[in-house]
Every structure is written in structure tokens, then in C-alpha cells.
Amino acid sequence: MLEKLIVFLQDELEIPADQVSLALRHTQAIPAQVPMELWKYGLINIAQLEKIFDWLEYS
């Protein structure tokens, strides 16, 4: 699940690998926490946050 989330973030939302890595370090790689960390640090906007939550729900 985590690997698929990373691919989604980088390929679909074009979030740079270093930003994804930052979120992963702060969440201990728990997929459900990654979107909030990205948003908390201002690395994604609210529309992207919603897309990630939708993806998590339906994946």
C-alpha cells in the first residue's frame, strides 16, 4: 500500500520525491498520515489533499 501511495503522489500529483520523503519520515511511513503531513508543511493544497484521501479510500 505504501509503495502504491508513493507512486500516486509522485506520478499523479507530481509531488517531488524529497517532499514525499519528508512526510514519510514524520509519519513513520503510516500511509493514512502521509497526506496530513504533506498538507501541514504546505507541500500540497487542499484539492490535492482531497484527491489523496479519495485515492486512499478507494484503493
C-alpha positions in Angstrom: 0.0 0.0 0.0 2.7 2.5 0.9 4.6 1.9 -2.4 1.4 2.5 -4.4 0.8 5.7 -2.4 4.3 7.0 -3.2 3.8 6.2 -6.9 0.5 8.0 -6.8 1.9 11.1 -5.1 4.9 11.4 -7.4 3.2 10.4 -10.7 -0.3 11.7 -10.5 0.2 14.7 -8.2 3.8 15.4 -9.2 5.0 15.8 -5.7 8.8 15.7 -5.6 10.5 12.7 -4.1 12.2 14.8 -1.4 8.9 16.2 -0.2 7.3 12.7 -0.1 10.4 11.5 1.9 9.9 14.3 4.4 6.3 13.3 5.0 7.3 9.7 5.4 10.0 10.5 8.0 7.5 12.4 10.1 4.8 9.7 9.9 6.9 6.6 10.4 5.6 5.5 7.0 2.0 5.1 8.0 0.1 5.7 4.7 -3.0 7.4 6.3 -0.9 10.0 8.0 1.2 11.0 4.9 -1.4 13.3 3.4 -1.8 15.4 6.5 2.0 15.8 6.9 2.3 17.0 3.3 -0.6 19.5 4.0 0.8 20.5 7.4 4.1 21.5 5.8 2.4 23.3 2.9 3.6 20.9 0.3 0.2 20.2 -1.1 -3.0 22.3 -1.4 -6.5 21.3 -0.2 -7.6 20.0 -3.6 -4.6 17.6 -3.7 -5.3 16.6 -0.1 -8.8 15.6 -1.1 -7.5 13.6 -4.1 -5.2 11.7 -1.8 -7.9 10.9 0.6 -10.2 9.7 -2.2 -7.3 7.6 -3.6 -6.7 6.1 -0.1 -10.4 5.3 0.3 -10.8 3.6 -3.0 -7.5 1.8 -3.3 
